[in-house]
Amino acid sequence: MRFLSSSRFHPRTQEHPDQRQKMLETPIPSLVGRLAVPTIISMLVSSIYNMADTYFVSQINTSASGAVGVVFSVMAIIQAIGFTVGMGSGSIASRLLGQEKNAEADTYASSGVLAALVLGLTLAVVGLLNAESLIWLLGSTSTIYPYALDYARYILLGAPVMILSFTLNNLMRWQGKASLAVFGLATGGILNMILDPLFIFVFDMGIAGAGAATLLSQCVSLTILSSFFLFKLSDLRVSPACVARTPRVYLAIFKQGMPSFFRQGVLSLSTMAVNYNAKLYGDAAVAALAIVTKVFMVVNSIIIGFGQGFQPVLGYNYGAGRMDRMKEALSFSIKTCTGILTAAAILGLLFTTPIITFFRDDPLVIEIGVRALRYQCFTLPTGAIAVFSNMFFQALGKSWRATILAVCRQGLCIPLVFLLSGLFQLSGLVMTQAVCDLLSFLISSAIFLQYFRKEYAAECK
């Protein structure tokens, strides 16, 4: 990665030496754990308030429950853009901080925020102007359509706010300030859970109330995250004076963030493919798979949160040439998260029916949801390798390899859902994600082995 010459940036004092010492000398289990816990909490809160949306909306009827699954593709697109810019600018800034090139890090951070604002506004305008066509494109049925449209309009309106929040959150996280990052997102998430029943039932807004609650909560999160930069609680400076005027800075950000874009963008496409096949079996199938998706979002949020805690450790230590610590962080993280996923899989298998019934007490929803949940529990322990391989290569700046791995898990779902549904009908549909998880594990393991056998030793020299 070629970075711009520091002579072209504003003067600035170096980051506090205690922060650098912490990232390069603290024992790995302690450091990764300290950074991972706040990000896990942040991801859990985000997933739980998404699940709360599903729970409260599901109390309206099965079609409304299905609408959450349809609009999930829109949320995935918003997250794709936010994480692309935030992970791209944040990962570069992290390595630059590790190299003590703070002024250059400021430029990538400030340019990332500008890119997030422009992309967010563009998505909101285009989405709102084409909202009706978009809902059909996402795989809605005629009965789900009015609910999905009401919900999606608020989500699209909040696109700039959400994308900026994801970007600022990642910039805080990549510099090792995970506690502040989690406070910003978690506050909005908790507020969302409080406002959901108030807007949906007390104000009688129906599913539109869930969308309005999400929009208002995200505005609160953005205000809090912005204040960290305004009151200089960040080692990175975000200012118009630091914004780059050369395309190569933005190209570098998008290149580094590309794995996140493909991971979330392909998730949106795979969700559309699943909805297209599920709607052949009615609203109950769409609702059941939406519920299963939200349940596993909570489990996966723990692993992704853990990964977001270990990525800054990789970035700092890789930038400083501490390859031993980098490898130790990876090993510790994979072993820990495999244990967590195994425990979650056992609990899921033991309580499958109560989990689905909690959301929607509809016999057909329960029947389909239970089958899908059980299949995914069997392959759940393989998820740590699949997630960490992608995050590992992204943190090291190996963007193409990270992009390939990001595409694998959900990208495989698109052809497989049509193939398996065609061969085995509903049974094929509900087993699709489990098959994708297994294939993704095998591919990720092979790429990991290839890197450590052929490249790691050379990079240690």
CORDAGI-V964979 format. One record per pair of residues at least 12 apart in sequence whose C-alpha atoms are under 6 Angstrom apart, sorted by the first residue. I is the first residue (numbers start at 1). GAP is how many residues later the second one is. Records with the same first field share a line. If there is no record, write none. Layout:
I=GAP, GAP
This chain:
9=94
28=301
32=277, 278
35=143, 274
36=270, 273
38=140, 141, 144
39=143, 266
40=262, 265, 266
42=140, 144
43=258, 262
44=257
45=141, 144
46=143
47=250, 251
49=140, 144
51=243
55=304
63=81, 220
64=83
65=222
66=220, 221
67=77, 80, 81
69=221
70=68
73=195
76=188, 192
77=188
80=181, 184, 185
82=81, 84, 85
83=177
84=173, 174, 176, 177
85=27, 172
86=81, 84
87=170
88=165, 166, 168, 169
89=19, 20, 23, 164
90=81, 84
93=12
94=80, 81, 221
95=220, 221, 224
98=218, 221, 222
99=220
106=130, 131
107=135, 136
110=128, 129, 132, 133
111=132, 133
116=48
117=43
120=39, 40, 43
121=39
124=32, 33, 35
138=134
139=133, 136, 137
150=58
151=56, 57, 60
154=57, 58
155=56
158=57
165=57
169=12
174=138
184=37, 40, 41
185=36
188=29, 30, 32, 33
191=26
192=21, 22, 25
195=18
196=14, 17
256=143
259=143, 144, 147
262=145
263=143, 144
266=144, 145
267=143
270=143, 144
273=141
284=81
288=77, 81
311=84
314=12
315=80
334=50
337=47
338=43, 46
341=40
342=39
345=32
352=18
353=17
372=58
375=56, 59
376=58
379=55
382=59
386=55, 58
390=12, 15, 16
408=32
409=27, 31
412=24
413=23
417=12, 15
